[in-house]
């Protein structure tokens, strides 16, 4: 089981950016597809405090629910990229 979990929505371009980065870095992750309706995204809200996707969880590094695709991509590069220490 992967330490990384991604809450995503099918057809979401922001989610696709994050998935592309995960694939580029060769990272395994568990995908959680969320409902299209924001009002039905209670699990995402419980984790991140908001209903937008994507949201990343990385238990290994204490990330409980990181929203915003650009922030997630930056985090993945810094934590798992070739320059990560």
N, C-alpha and C positions, 0 to 999 in steps of 0.2 A: 504494500500500500504506500502511496506517495504521501509525502509531507505537504505537498501543494494541492490546494483545492481552488477551483475557479468557478464562480457563479456567473453564468452567462445566459444570453438570449440568442436563439437561432436568428441569423440574419443581421445581428448587431455589428456594425463596422468597428466599433471600439473594442468589442470582444475579439473580433478577428485580428486586430493589431496585437493584442496580448497573446493570443494563440500562436500567431506567427513568431513572436519572440520566444515563447516557450519551446516551440519546435526548433527554432534556430539554435537555441542553447541546449537542445537535446534533453529537456526536462520532462519527466513524467508528472502527470497531474490528474487529479480526479475532477471530472466535469460535473457540475450541477446545473441542469437547465432550469430556468425560472419561468414563471408565468409571464405572459405578455402584459397583463394588467398590473400596474404598480400596486394597486390595493391588495393584490394576492401575493405579493412578495414579502410575506412576513418573516421568512427565514433570513432573507437578505437584510431586512431592516434590523432584526435582532443581532446580526453579526456586525454590520457596519454603521448602523444608525441612520441609513437612508435606503432608498429603494432602487437606485440606479445600478446598472451593471456596466462593466465587469467589476467583480469584487474578488480579491485574492486572499486566501488564508494560507499562511506558512507557519505551521505549529513549531517546526524546528527552530525558527528564528523569532518566535513570539509575535507574529503578525496575525492578529485576530480577525481582521476584515478591512483590507486596504481597497478603497474605491479609486476611481479615476485611472483610465488606461495609461496616460503618460507617466503618472506616478508609479504604476505597477511596472511598466517597462523599465523605467529608471532603476527601480528597486531590483528587478531581476538581473539587469546588467551589472549593477554594483555587487550583488550578492552571489550570483552564479556565473557571471561572464568571465572571460579569459583574464581580465585584470583584477578579479576578486582575490582577496588575500585570505 
